């Protein structure tokens, strides 16, 4: 292997490790900042994801809608029906910075993505 190939391989390995570390950090932050409260209140995360998916279809549109809702929670902007708020408390306004909030939303969408469970029969 020539010197240039070694450098490329080394950079690729380092990039993969960095990406894996960032992904783990996003997952840890999601657990700490969001899902721990969801778990305590027994909020059905998969159901929420499915409702967002049915209404907004794409991950980009879902992320925009979730971001808007979390920055200024209003029942009118929620994908959940009115009876949901009789059982679960209204989400409080998120105070984390926009970049971290977007990273948490992306981690949430990745965790509850039902598309990865879909398989075509062969």
LUMZA-70219 format. One record per residue (C-alpha): x, y, z; residue number from 1. Coordinates in steps of 0.05 Angstrom, whole numbers, always signed. Example, Ala and Ser with C-alpha at 12.3 -4.5 7.8 and 13.67 -1.06 7.14 Angstrom:
// LUMZA-70219
<<+246 -90 +156> 1>
<<+273 -21 +143> 2>
***
This chain:
// LUMZA-70219
<<+0 +0 +0> 1>
<<+29 +67 -19> 2>
<<+34 +125 +29> 3>
<<-27 +162 -1> 4>
<<-71 +100 +7> 5>
<<-49 +93 +80> 6>
<<-68 +165 +93> 7>
<<-137 +155 +60> 8>
<<-150 +92 +100> 9>
<<-129 +126 +165> 10>
<<-173 +187 +151> 11>
<<-232 +141 +134> 12>
<<-223 +102 +199> 13>
<<-218 +166 +240> 14>
<<-280 +195 +206> 15>
<<-320 +132 +220> 16>
<<-299 +134 +293> 17>
<<-317 +207 +300> 18>
<<-385 +197 +266> 19>
<<-399 +137 +312> 20>
<<-381 +179 +373> 21>
<<-425 +237 +351> 22>
<<-483 +189 +338> 23>
<<-474 +158 +407> 24>
<<-472 +228 +439> 25>
<<-537 +246 +403> 26>
<<-569 +182 +428> 27>
<<-545 +195 +499> 28>
<<-570 +267 +497> 29>
<<-637 +244 +470> 30>
<<-644 +195 +527> 31>
<<-624 +245 +580> 32>
<<-661 +307 +553> 33>
<<-725 +276 +524> 34>
<<-738 +202 +531> 35>
<<-727 +196 +606> 36>
<<-786 +243 +617> 37>
<<-827 +207 +563> 38>
<<-813 +141 +598> 39>
<<-832 +168 +666> 40>
<<-897 +196 +639> 41>
<<-908 +133 +595> 42>
<<-914 +174 +531> 43>
<<-922 +127 +471> 44>
<<-863 +149 +428> 45>
<<-876 +101 +371> 46>
<<-948 +126 +366> 47>
<<-924 +198 +364> 48>
<<-875 +182 +309> 49>
<<-928 +146 +268> 50>
<<-976 +205 +274> 51>
<<-922 +253 +250> 52>
<<-906 +205 +193> 53>
<<-979 +201 +172> 54>
<<-987 +277 +173> 55>
<<-920 +301 +145> 56>
<<-894 +240 +105> 57>
<<-820 +259 +101> 58>
<<-767 +264 +154> 59>
<<-751 +336 +135> 60>
<<-823 +358 +143> 61>
<<-830 +318 +208> 62>
<<-767 +350 +235> 63>
<<-792 +420 +218> 64>
<<-860 +406 +250> 65>
<<-829 +377 +313> 66>
<<-780 +434 +319> 67>
<<-836 +485 +312> 68>
<<-879 +449 +364> 69>
<<-822 +440 +414> 70>
<<-801 +513 +410> 71>
<<-872 +537 +423> 72>
<<-919 +480 +443> 73>
<<-991 +493 +425> 74>
<<-1045 +441 +424> 75>
<<-1067 +466 +355> 76>
<<-998 +449 +327> 77>
<<-995 +380 +357> 78>
<<-1007 +316 +317> 79>
<<-1041 +286 +378> 80>
<<-1117 +287 +387> 81>
<<-1148 +329 +443> 82>
<<-1161 +268 +489> 83>
<<-1085 +256 +490> 84>
<<-1076 +319 +530> 85>
<<-1125 +295 +583> 86>
<<-1079 +237 +598> 87>
<<-1010 +268 +584> 88>
<<-985 +337 +604> 89>
<<-973 +390 +551> 90>
<<-901 +393 +529> 91>
<<-862 +450 +560> 92>
<<-825 +499 +515> 93>
<<-755 +472 +500> 94>
<<-699 +517 +522> 95>
<<-640 +480 +491> 96>
<<-605 +513 +433> 97>
<<-631 +502 +363> 98>
<<-573 +458 +339> 99>
<<-579 +411 +399> 100>
<<-654 +408 +392> 101>
<<-648 +390 +318> 102>
<<-597 +336 +335> 103>
<<-645 +307 +387> 104>
<<-702 +308 +337> 105>
<<-659 +271 +286> 106>
<<-639 +220 +338> 107>
<<-712 +211 +357> 108>
<<-732 +201 +284> 109>
<<-677 +151 +274> 110>
<<-696 +112 +338> 111>
<<-770 +107 +322> 112>
<<-766 +102 +246> 113>
<<-815 +48 +225> 114>
<<-791 +49 +153> 115>
<<-731 +6 +172> 116>
<<-780 -48 +194> 117>
<<-815 -50 +127> 118>
<<-794 -109 +83> 119>
<<-818 -130 +14> 120>
<<-832 -204 +7> 121>
<<-785 -239 -41> 122>
***
